[in-house]
Amino acid sequence: MEVVTRAFDSTPLGSNIGLTLIVAFTTSLVWYAILAVRSWYRLRDFPGPLWASFSYLWGYFTMNTGRMHLRLAEEQEKYGKIMRIGPNELLVYDPQTLWQINNVRSNYGRGDWYGSIQFDPYGHSVLSEPDTARHDKRKAKLAAGYAGKGAVNLEAKVDTQLAVLVNLLKSKYLAKGKSHVVDFSRLIRFFQVDIVTLAGSGEPWGDLETETDQFDFISIADSFVPFLHSFMMIPSLRDFFASEFFLKLAGPKHTDQKGMGRFLGIVKNAVAKRFDESGHDRDTQGDMLDEWISHGMTRRECELELAVQVPAGSETSTTAIRGIMLYLLSSPQVYRKLQDEIMTGIREGRISSPITNEEARRLPYLQAVINEGLRMVPPAITGFPKKVPAGGDTICGKFVPEGTDIFVNLWSMLRNKEVFGHDAGVFRPERFLECNEEERSELMRSVDLAFGHGRWQCPGKTLAWLELNKIFVEILRACDLQIVNPQEPWRCRGYSSFLIDDFWVRVIEKA
């Protein structure tokens, strides 16, 4: 073999190939070095891990640990409110910055990161649309449906699924007066998927009633999220996996019999059924899809929006509910105070069955618990970067060049001691009650950033708050819950958002 190799190397062709490879490799290294130095120099005034200024691998490996929220918090404790996390990426945890870049009059656009949440090679949903004008136009069409206006009665739909949840807890997990254990994290995912599908297309999938992952959506999401969120940190991988070429070749298709493709097929059929019915023959469901159609959305636009609604609308609200419940069950004094407020309200006739949204908003301790829980476990950790507009901008007192992507660290922002006090890392709902009205409004305004702000605010915020205002009242009215394993109450992994499972609770009959 060595003789053959030497013989080949001795030929003019072998020499040319070897020389070409050496030149190509050397040129690539030099070119990379030039780009790396250029990237470092451009944002040289911003502190951060050294190799994050040259490479995207720091972000990839940090995300891949499943401890993204803790790692970023540690780094920002070291580097301050604004730090560098990539060659062209900065991370901030300052509320003022988020208000600044998300303002409706802001010239900031979406970062390239958004392209990686495009599931369809032929079109964008409002979640992935990179063009600001097209995003605003689509969001305007969606607004009435998401706000529950017109024929869409979101509150009634939440009440319907809450009744299923409470009935399940009573009939199965309190059967014959005995207490039983249930994985609350999984139960709430079933609940949330059914609410989103009921609100979106008029019919729940039935996950909660059957306690099964009907279309394997949950199992797909659990296996997909770590991979998706990690590669989103590397632009070259992000661009490849989100490219039209890759999505057409290997992306999900509505004709697939399993996986994400099966889910897309269900969505496509639901939209087709509604559009194929014309005029007075249309079966009006009083759902978001009806409202979207009435606001001029095309069949294709409805398919794109309905497809992204389940993953975007179910995971974030599920995280919020589970997070609030964990902190509630881990804080006996808070649990008792909330329970007392609820039972007193019921006795005095201030709480209906089920509780209305307006009644819930008038319960001060409930509102404090919800806001404090959202602060401790936000629906998202980071992501959703915005691109600095032409001419650059000043952020946290420093000039940032145009084209830079600004990520927000929601986890650290909602534990900011300058905003929430020296005990910002402690679950203490009373912080929202022991201040004056102006201070309380400022605290709640900061917590509200968990749902975004201005132009880029989450369209599902209204539905999320309806659920949060109702679910804790209805569960605590029906039964008591107790954590099964206090030493390890759940399994929690942090990427751009949280993956939470094995949150086992004991369901106990009320005394």
KEVEX-889661 format. One record per residue (C-alpha): residue number from 0; z negated, y, x negated. Coordinates in nm, 3 decimals. Each point is the difference from the previous one (the first is absolute). Last residue first. Example, Ala and Ser with C-alpha at 12.3 -4.5 7.8 and 13.67 -1.06 7.14 Angstrom:
<guzas>
(1, (-0.714, -0.106, -1.367))
(0, (-0.066, -0.344, 0.137))
</guzas>
This chain:
<guzas>
(510, (-5.429, 1.794, 6.101))
(509, (0.372, 0.012, -0.058))
(508, (0.161, -0.336, -0.071))
(507, (0.088, -0.047, -0.364))
(506, (0.341, -0.028, -0.168))
(505, (-0.044, -0.097, -0.364))
(504, (0.236, 0.170, -0.240))
(503, (0.244, -0.124, -0.264))
(502, (0.216, 0.253, -0.183))
(501, (0.214, -0.257, -0.182))
(500, (0.292, 0.243, -0.031))
(499, (0.087, 0.349, -0.120))
(498, (0.323, 0.120, -0.161))
(497, (-0.033, 0.371, -0.067))
(496, (0.266, 0.264, -0.054))
(495, (0.198, 0.111, -0.305))
(494, (-0.167, -0.306, -0.156))
(493, (-0.367, -0.079, 0.061))
(492, (-0.123, -0.352, 0.060))
(491, (-0.301, -0.070, 0.221))
(490, (-0.160, -0.336, 0.071))
(489, (-0.281, 0.048, 0.249))
(488, (-0.377, 0.004, 0.046))
(487, (-0.078, -0.128, -0.351))
(486, (-0.377, 0.014, -0.048))
(485, (-0.057, 0.070, 0.371))
(484, (0.173, -0.328, 0.103))
(483, (-0.002, -0.045, 0.378))
(482, (0.000, 0.369, 0.094))
(481, (-0.155, 0.050, 0.344))
(480, (0.161, 0.113, 0.323))
(479, (-0.163, 0.091, 0.331))
(478, (0.166, -0.040, 0.337))
(477, (0.187, 0.160, 0.289))
(476, (-0.096, 0.368, -0.020))
(475, (0.020, -0.016, -0.380))
(474, (0.359, -0.127, 0.026))
(473, (0.103, 0.257, 0.261))
(472, (-0.154, 0.296, -0.183))
(471, (0.142, -0.105, -0.336))
(470, (0.351, -0.042, 0.146))
(469, (0.033, 0.324, 0.192))
(468, (0.017, 0.305, -0.225))
(467, (0.160, -0.199, -0.280))
(466, (0.275, -0.128, 0.228))
(465, (0.090, 0.339, 0.142))
(464, (-0.019, 0.144, -0.352))
(463, (0.261, -0.246, -0.126))
(462, (0.232, 0.064, 0.295))
(461, (-0.004, 0.374, -0.064))
(460, (0.050, -0.046, -0.377))
(459, (0.310, -0.216, 0.042))
(458, (0.241, 0.273, -0.115))
(457, (-0.173, 0.014, -0.341))
(456, (0.013, 0.359, -0.125))
(455, (0.289, 0.082, -0.233))
(454, (0.101, 0.337, 0.148))
(453, (-0.361, 0.114, 0.026))
(452, (-0.263, -0.233, -0.140))
(451, (-0.060, -0.359, -0.095))
(450, (-0.207, -0.245, 0.205))
(449, (-0.282, -0.023, -0.257))
(448, (0.033, 0.381, -0.011))
(447, (-0.214, 0.001, 0.316))
(446, (-0.301, -0.060, -0.221))
(445, (0.053, 0.346, -0.154))
(444, (0.032, 0.165, 0.340))
(443, (-0.315, -0.182, 0.109))
(442, (-0.195, 0.148, -0.291))
(441, (0.140, 0.350, 0.061))
(440, (-0.077, -0.020, 0.371))
(439, (-0.354, -0.109, -0.078))
(438, (-0.050, 0.295, -0.235))
(437, (0.116, 0.244, 0.268))
(436, (-0.214, -0.163, 0.267))
(435, (-0.319, 0.008, -0.206))
(434, (-0.123, -0.297, -0.200))
(433, (-0.244, -0.284, 0.075))
(432, (0.238, -0.188, 0.230))
(431, (0.295, -0.096, -0.222))
(430, (-0.228, -0.094, -0.293))
(429, (-0.191, -0.220, 0.246))
(428, (0.273, -0.263, -0.029))
(427, (-0.147, -0.120, -0.335))
(426, (0.202, -0.262, -0.186))
(425, (-0.073, 0.090, -0.364))
(424, (0.261, 0.086, -0.265))
(423, (0.001, 0.368, 0.104))
(422, (-0.372, 0.025, -0.083))
(421, (0.038, 0.323, -0.201))
(420, (0.180, 0.172, 0.285))
(419, (0.308, -0.063, 0.213))
(418, (0.243, 0.264, -0.127))
(417, (-0.097, 0.059, -0.363))
(416, (-0.123, -0.361, -0.016))
(415, (0.351, -0.134, 0.067))
(414, (-0.035, -0.343, 0.160))
(413, (0.290, 0.059, 0.242))
(412, (0.217, 0.124, -0.288))
(411, (-0.090, -0.300, -0.214))
(410, (0.135, -0.255, 0.249))
(409, (0.285, 0.226, 0.109))
(408, (0.148, 0.020, -0.350))
(407, (0.309, 0.211, 0.070))
(406, (0.327, -0.052, -0.187))
(405, (0.210, 0.295, -0.118))
(404, (0.350, -0.083, -0.129))
(403, (0.140, 0.252, -0.248))
(402, (0.348, 0.134, 0.083))
(401, (-0.090, 0.360, -0.075))
(400, (-0.246, 0.059, -0.283))
(399, (-0.376, 0.023, 0.075))
(398, (-0.188, 0.317, -0.098))
(397, (-0.376, -0.050, -0.014))
(396, (-0.277, 0.154, 0.212))
(395, (-0.062, -0.310, 0.210))
(394, (0.371, -0.001, 0.086))
(393, (0.239, 0.285, -0.083))
(392, (0.361, -0.058, 0.098))
(391, (0.342, -0.072, -0.147))
(390, (0.316, 0.208, 0.030))
(389, (0.172, -0.252, 0.222))
(388, (-0.243, -0.205, 0.208))
(387, (-0.273, -0.240, -0.121))
(386, (0.068, -0.344, 0.145))
(385, (-0.249, -0.155, 0.241))
(384, (-0.166, -0.335, -0.051))
(383, (-0.081, -0.241, 0.288))
(382, (-0.227, -0.222, -0.213))
(381, (-0.377, -0.018, -0.017))
(380, (-0.296, -0.174, 0.159))
(379, (0.102, -0.040, 0.364))
(378, (-0.194, -0.053, 0.325))
(377, (-0.306, 0.165, -0.160))
(376, (-0.315, -0.209, -0.059))
(375, (-0.296, 0.231, -0.070))
(374, (0.146, 0.312, 0.160))
(373, (0.129, -0.187, 0.302))
(372, (-0.351, -0.140, 0.044))
(371, (-0.155, 0.347, -0.021))
(370, (0.243, 0.134, 0.258))
(369, (-0.062, -0.291, 0.236))
(368, (-0.379, 0.013, -0.040))
(367, (-0.011, 0.378, 0.057))
(366, (0.216, -0.031, 0.311))
(365, (-0.230, -0.271, 0.137))
(364, (-0.300, 0.220, -0.079))
(363, (0.142, 0.297, 0.188))
(362, (0.105, -0.181, 0.319))
(361, (0.221, 0.256, 0.178))
(360, (0.320, -0.139, -0.155))
(359, (-0.086, -0.337, 0.151))
(358, (-0.010, 0.144, 0.352))
(357, (0.341, 0.161, -0.051))
(356, (0.150, -0.328, -0.122))
(355, (-0.129, -0.186, 0.303))
(354, (-0.263, -0.272, -0.024))
(353, (0.095, -0.323, 0.172))
(352, (-0.208, -0.005, 0.209))
(351, (-0.115, 0.361, 0.025))
(350, (-0.241, 0.178, -0.232))
(349, (-0.186, 0.311, 0.112))
(348, (-0.172, -0.182, 0.287))
(347, (-0.352, 0.056, -0.135))
(346, (-0.059, -0.371, -0.060))
(345, (0.336, -0.038, -0.177))
(344, (-0.060, 0.304, -0.221))
(343, (-0.344, -0.128, -0.094))
(342, (0.151, -0.339, -0.090))
(341, (0.263, 0.162, -0.224))
(340, (-0.233, 0.243, -0.175))
(339, (-0.255, -0.278, -0.055))
(338, (0.268, -0.228, -0.148))
(337, (0.109, 0.277, -0.234))
(336, (-0.356, 0.057, -0.115))
(335, (-0.062, -0.375, -0.038))
(334, (0.311, -0.055, -0.215))
(333, (-0.078, 0.305, -0.214))
(332, (-0.351, -0.132, -0.069))
(331, (0.129, -0.350, -0.068))
(330, (0.262, 0.114, -0.257))
(329, (0.209, -0.298, -0.115))
(328, (0.128, -0.065, 0.352))
(327, (0.128, 0.358, 0.027))
(326, (0.147, -0.005, -0.350))
(325, (0.192, -0.317, 0.081))
(324, (0.106, 0.125, 0.344))
(323, (0.139, 0.325, -0.139))
(322, (0.204, -0.187, -0.260))
(321, (0.129, -0.258, 0.247))
(320, (0.116, 0.265, 0.246))
(319, (0.163, 0.217, -0.268))
(318, (0.176, -0.293, -0.168))
(317, (0.140, -0.117, 0.334))
(316, (0.126, 0.351, 0.069))
(315, (0.196, -0.001, -0.327))
(314, (0.136, -0.355, 0.029))
(313, (0.123, 0.015, 0.359))
(312, (0.198, 0.321, 0.020))
(311, (0.204, -0.023, -0.319))
(310, (0.076, -0.372, 0.019))
(309, (0.061, 0.007, 0.378))
(308, (0.177, 0.335, 0.026))
(307, (0.256, -0.064, -0.274))
(306, (0.220, -0.220, 0.217))
(305, (-0.041, 0.219, 0.310))
(304, (0.129, 0.299, -0.194))
(303, (0.311, -0.169, -0.142))
(302, (0.091, -0.171, 0.326))
(301, (-0.046, 0.323, 0.196))
(300, (0.227, 0.187, -0.241))
(299, (0.268, -0.267, 0.043))
(298, (-0.013, 0.015, 0.379))
(297, (0.030, 0.377, -0.011))
(296, (-0.282, 0.246, 0.059))
(295, (0.069, 0.262, 0.263))
(294, (-0.348, 0.102, 0.111))
(293, (0.008, -0.234, 0.301))
(292, (0.069, -0.288, -0.238))
(291, (-0.306, 0.089, -0.205))
(290, (-0.217, 0.017, 0.312))
(289, (0.115, -0.342, 0.116))
(288, (-0.069, -0.147, -0.345))
(287, (-0.343, 0.161, -0.005))
(286, (-0.109, -0.185, 0.313))
(285, (0.006, 0.065, 0.374))
(284, (0.165, -0.335, 0.058))
(283, (0.312, 0.111, 0.186))
(282, (0.216, -0.299, 0.085))
(281, (0.342, 0.165, 0.000))
(280, (0.199, -0.068, 0.316))
(279, (-0.024, 0.366, 0.107))
(278, (0.219, 0.103, -0.294))
(277, (0.114, -0.277, -0.229))
(276, (-0.160, -0.316, -0.131))
(275, (0.172, -0.096, -0.324))
(274, (-0.202, 0.266, -0.180))
(273, (-0.338, -0.152, 0.088))
(272, (0.105, -0.357, -0.076))
(271, (0.161, 0.107, -0.327))
(270, (-0.321, 0.172, -0.113))
(269, (-0.212, -0.310, 0.061))
(268, (0.263, -0.224, -0.159))
(267, (0.017, 0.213, -0.316))
(266, (-0.378, 0.001, -0.033))
(265, (-0.024, -0.378, 0.032))
(264, (0.281, -0.039, -0.254))
(263, (-0.179, 0.232, -0.243))
(262, (-0.308, -0.226, 0.024))
(261, (0.211, -0.306, -0.071))
(260, (0.145, 0.178, -0.301))
(259, (-0.349, 0.079, -0.131))
(258, (-0.069, -0.371, -0.040))
(257, (0.154, -0.276, 0.205))
(256, (0.311, -0.091, 0.196))
(255, (0.223, 0.261, -0.160))
(254, (0.263, 0.160, 0.227))
(253, (-0.164, 0.344, -0.019))
(252, (0.060, 0.006, -0.372))
(251, (-0.262, 0.046, -0.273))
(250, (0.125, 0.112, -0.343))
(249, (0.174, -0.232, -0.245))
(248, (0.361, 0.113, -0.031))
(247, (0.015, 0.297, 0.235))
(246, (-0.341, 0.121, -0.114))
(245, (0.092, -0.051, -0.365))
(244, (0.330, 0.192, 0.014))
(243, (-0.137, 0.277, 0.223))
(242, (-0.268, 0.063, -0.258))
(241, (-0.370, -0.024, 0.086))
(240, (-0.065, -0.288, -0.240))
(239, (0.204, 0.168, -0.274))
(238, (-0.133, 0.354, 0.043))
(237, (-0.361, -0.119, 0.001))
(236, (0.058, -0.219, -0.302))
(235, (0.146, 0.295, -0.194))
(234, (-0.260, 0.242, 0.137))
(233, (-0.306, -0.210, -0.098))
(232, (-0.305, 0.076, 0.220))
(231, (0.166, -0.147, 0.309))
(230, (-0.003, -0.333, -0.185))
(229, (-0.376, -0.022, 0.054))
(228, (-0.010, 0.101, 0.367))
(227, (0.267, -0.249, 0.099))
(226, (-0.143, -0.295, -0.194))
(225, (-0.357, 0.049, 0.123))
(224, (0.123, 0.071, 0.357))
(223, (0.234, -0.298, 0.050))
(222, (-0.240, -0.295, 0.022))
(221, (-0.238, 0.170, 0.241))
(220, (0.283, 0.158, 0.199))
(219, (0.177, -0.334, 0.049))
(218, (-0.323, -0.169, 0.112))
(217, (-0.063, 0.280, 0.249))
(216, (0.354, -0.004, 0.143))
(215, (0.009, -0.376, 0.046))
(214, (0.160, 0.048, 0.345))
(213, (-0.293, -0.106, 0.214))
(212, (-0.280, 0.048, -0.252))
(211, (-0.245, -0.183, 0.222))
(210, (-0.316, 0.093, 0.186))
(209, (0.170, -0.093, 0.330))
(208, (-0.112, 0.310, 0.189))
(207, (0.005, 0.211, -0.314))
(206, (0.346, -0.095, -0.128))
(205, (0.164, 0.047, 0.340))
(204, (0.307, 0.187, -0.122))
(203, (-0.088, 0.290, 0.226))
(202, (0.266, 0.126, 0.243))
(201, (0.111, 0.353, 0.079))
(200, (0.215, 0.071, -0.305))
(199, (-0.203, 0.232, -0.221))
(198, (-0.336, 0.025, 0.174))
(197, (-0.020, -0.375, 0.062))
(196, (0.129, -0.079, -0.350))
(195, (-0.251, 0.236, -0.162))
(194, (-0.290, -0.121, 0.214))
(193, (0.083, -0.366, -0.061))
(192, (0.023, 0.046, -0.377))
(191, (-0.334, 0.181, 0.006))
(190, (-0.190, -0.267, 0.191))
(189, (0.137, -0.280, -0.218))
(188, (-0.098, 0.201, -0.308))
(187, (-0.342, 0.059, 0.153))
(186, (-0.057, -0.374, 0.039))
(185, (0.107, -0.061, -0.360))
(184, (-0.249, 0.247, -0.148))
(183, (-0.272, -0.110, 0.241))
(182, (0.010, -0.356, -0.130))
(181, (-0.216, -0.153, 0.271))
(180, (-0.345, -0.157, 0.015))
(179, (-0.169, -0.136, 0.310))
(178, (-0.317, 0.085, 0.189))
(177, (-0.112, -0.217, 0.288))
(176, (-0.051, 0.120, 0.357))
(175, (0.229, -0.260, 0.147))
(174, (0.307, 0.153, -0.168))
(173, (-0.072, 0.322, -0.191))
(172, (0.293, -0.042, -0.239))
(171, (0.241, -0.140, 0.255))
(170, (-0.047, 0.176, 0.333))
(169, (-0.178, 0.314, -0.118))
(168, (0.197, 0.074, -0.315))
(167, (0.327, -0.093, 0.169))
(166, (-0.078, 0.220, 0.301))
(165, (-0.078, 0.290, -0.233))
(164, (0.332, -0.037, -0.182))
(163, (0.210, -0.043, 0.316))
(162, (-0.169, 0.303, 0.160))
(161, (0.065, 0.199, -0.317))
(160, (0.367, -0.096, 0.031))
(159, (0.030, 0.150, 0.346))
(158, (-0.211, 0.306, -0.086))
(157, (0.232, 0.080, -0.293))
(156, (0.297, -0.021, 0.236))
(155, (-0.171, 0.226, 0.253))
(154, (-0.069, 0.256, -0.273))
(153, (0.360, -0.005, -0.117))
(152, (0.140, 0.098, 0.338))
(151, (0.367, 0.052, -0.082))
(150, (0.180, 0.136, 0.306))
(149, (0.033, 0.346, -0.152))
(148, (-0.239, 0.053, -0.289))
(147, (-0.185, -0.262, -0.202))
(146, (0.010, 0.204, -0.321))
(145, (0.206, -0.270, -0.172))
(144, (0.257, 0.009, 0.279))
(143, (0.018, 0.378, 0.012))
(142, (0.039, 0.033, -0.377))
(141, (0.280, -0.251, -0.062))
(140, (0.288, 0.240, 0.067))
(139, (-0.165, 0.271, -0.212))
(138, (-0.058, -0.257, -0.275))
(137, (0.371, -0.074, -0.013))
(136, (0.093, 0.367, -0.045))
(135, (-0.272, 0.058, -0.259))
(134, (0.104, -0.304, -0.204))
(133, (0.368, 0.099, 0.015))
(132, (-0.087, 0.347, -0.134))
(131, (-0.230, -0.142, -0.269))
(130, (0.247, -0.256, -0.137))
(129, (-0.188, -0.293, -0.151))
(128, (-0.037, -0.203, 0.323))
(127, (-0.247, -0.282, -0.077))
(126, (-0.263, 0.044, 0.272))
(125, (0.234, 0.164, 0.252))
(124, (0.207, -0.318, -0.018))
(123, (0.296, -0.021, -0.232))
(122, (0.333, -0.177, 0.046))
(121, (0.252, -0.265, -0.098))
(120, (-0.182, -0.194, -0.271))
(119, (-0.301, -0.055, 0.230))
(118, (-0.351, -0.045, -0.133))
(117, (-0.039, 0.347, -0.155))
(116, (-0.351, 0.023, -0.142))
(115, (0.131, 0.022, -0.357))
(114, (0.194, 0.318, 0.077))
(113, (-0.327, 0.185, 0.048))
(112, (-0.081, -0.018, -0.372))
(111, (0.288, 0.244, -0.073))
(110, (-0.236, 0.285, 0.089))
(109, (0.014, 0.178, 0.332))
(108, (0.073, 0.369, 0.016))
(107, (-0.216, 0.301, -0.076))
(106, (0.127, 0.331, 0.136))
(105, (-0.316, 0.052, 0.205))
(104, (0.022, 0.177, 0.334))
(103, (-0.145, -0.296, 0.193))
(102, (-0.278, -0.025, -0.259))
(101, (-0.004, -0.333, -0.180))
(100, (0.001, 0.142, -0.355))
(99, (-0.273, 0.260, 0.051))
(98, (-0.226, -0.196, 0.232))
(97, (0.011, -0.287, -0.249))
(96, (-0.076, 0.233, -0.288))
(95, (-0.295, 0.159, 0.178))
(94, (-0.148, -0.346, 0.060))
(93, (-0.018, -0.069, -0.380))
(92, (0.034, -0.361, -0.105))
(91, (0.306, 0.031, -0.221))
(90, (0.235, -0.246, -0.174))
(89, (0.299, 0.104, -0.209))
(88, (0.327, -0.186, -0.051))
(87, (0.304, 0.058, -0.223))
(86, (-0.080, -0.221, -0.300))
(85, (-0.279, -0.169, 0.196))
(84, (-0.365, 0.032, 0.108))
(83, (-0.076, 0.354, -0.123))
(82, (-0.317, 0.164, 0.121))
(81, (-0.110, 0.270, 0.243))
(80, (-0.354, 0.032, 0.131))
(79, (-0.163, -0.107, -0.326))
(78, (0.078, -0.229, -0.295))
(77, (-0.308, -0.226, -0.024))
(76, (-0.110, -0.012, 0.362))
(75, (0.370, -0.018, 0.078))
(74, (0.030, -0.318, -0.207))
(73, (-0.298, -0.171, 0.164))
(72, (0.121, 0.091, 0.350))
(71, (0.348, -0.128, -0.084))
(70, (-0.143, -0.334, -0.114))
(69, (-0.221, -0.032, 0.307))
(68, (0.278, 0.069, 0.250))
(67, (0.252, -0.218, -0.183))
(66, (-0.226, -0.305, -0.009))
(65, (0.264, -0.257, 0.098))
(64, (0.076, -0.029, -0.371))
(63, (0.373, 0.036, 0.067))
(62, (-0.029, 0.371, 0.067))
(61, (-0.143, 0.066, -0.345))
(60, (0.261, -0.227, -0.155))
(59, (0.288, 0.182, 0.166))
(58, (-0.138, 0.350, -0.057))
(57, (-0.051, -0.066, -0.371))
(56, (0.341, -0.169, -0.017))
(55, (0.177, 0.321, 0.098))
(54, (0.027, 0.102, -0.365))
(53, (-0.020, 0.297, -0.234))
(52, (-0.260, 0.230, 0.158))
(51, (-0.183, -0.297, 0.152))
(50, (-0.038, -0.133, -0.355))
(49, (-0.244, 0.273, -0.089))
(48, (-0.227, -0.031, 0.305))
(47, (-0.028, 0.344, 0.161))
(46, (-0.017, 0.370, -0.074))
(45, (0.256, 0.254, 0.123))
(44, (0.130, 0.264, -0.240))
(43, (0.263, -0.235, -0.146))
(42, (0.189, -0.024, 0.329))
(41, (0.349, 0.078, -0.136))
(40, (-0.091, -0.105, -0.353))
(39, (-0.084, -0.357, 0.100))
(38, (0.323, -0.037, 0.194))
(37, (0.207, 0.136, -0.292))
(36, (-0.184, -0.223, -0.244))
(35, (0.068, -0.303, 0.219))
(34, (0.365, 0.096, 0.054))
(33, (0.058, 0.040, -0.374))
(32, (-0.185, -0.325, -0.077))
(31, (0.203, -0.185, 0.263))
(30, (0.323, 0.132, -0.151))
(29, (-0.111, -0.100, -0.350))
(28, (-0.098, -0.347, 0.117))
(27, (0.324, -0.044, 0.191))
(26, (0.204, 0.117, -0.299))
(25, (-0.180, -0.248, -0.225))
(24, (0.066, -0.285, 0.241))
(23, (0.366, 0.093, 0.042))
(22, (0.051, 0.043, -0.376))
(21, (-0.166, -0.334, -0.075))
(20, (0.198, -0.174, 0.273))
(19, (0.328, 0.150, -0.123))
(18, (-0.075, -0.102, -0.358))
(17, (-0.066, -0.357, 0.106))
(16, (0.313, -0.012, 0.213))
(15, (0.213, 0.150, -0.279))
(14, (-0.138, -0.241, -0.260))
(13, (0.066, -0.298, 0.224))
(12, (0.357, 0.114, 0.066))
(11, (0.068, 0.061, -0.371))
(10, (-0.117, -0.357, -0.078))
(9, (-0.296, -0.061, -0.228))
(8, (-0.245, 0.004, 0.288))
(7, (0.181, -0.291, 0.161))
(6, (-0.013, -0.207, -0.317))
(5, (-0.362, 0.085, -0.050))
(4, (-0.078, -0.106, 0.357))
(3, (0.195, -0.323, -0.037))
(2, (-0.180, -0.084, -0.323))
(1, (-0.337, 0.073, 0.160))
(0, (0.087, -0.234, 0.287))
</guzas>
